[in-house]
Amino acid sequence: MTSEQRWKTRAADHAGTTPDDEAPWADLEMAVPTGRDHALVVALVECALVELTHEAVGAVFVSRQVGRSTRTQYVAADDVGEQFQKRHFDDRLGWHETTVPRGTVRDELIAQLTRSPSTTAERSGEGAASEPDTFVVKPVRDLRTP
């Protein structure tokens, strides 16, 4: 089964079982801009939010611009998934942490993951960076911290 098919299957039916050697969040990853439609991006974000609430994982969005990169991490701050710790790192400004509600995390991730190629190029002022922006869910122990 291709990664795309696994991703669509998981997005459509998150409650399904996964092989013993694969964590439920293992394929929640994408490059931005993406060719996926809005509904699939929303499903991916919803899956990620569920995993953040129930597993020791964080969501990471890395944006690469010419001469600069930013990293935004989201980690559940409570057991019910209503509050998330948002850690934002900018090469120029350093780390900033805040607590945000689930709806804000959802809206931010959807906005970041649905950006078009032209939006990415416009952000940099000189054209898109050589590497695409990325989104991934990974164990909290693997997240960079301040």
Buried (B, 14 or more C-beta within 10 A) or exposed (E): EEEEEBBBEBBEEBEEEEEEEEBBBBBBBBEBBBEBEEEBBBBBBBBBBBBBBEBEBBBBBBBBBEEEBBBBBBBBBEEEBEBBBBBBBBEEEEEEEEEBEBEBBBEBBBEBBBBEEEEBBEBBEEEBBEEBBBBBBBEBEEBEEE
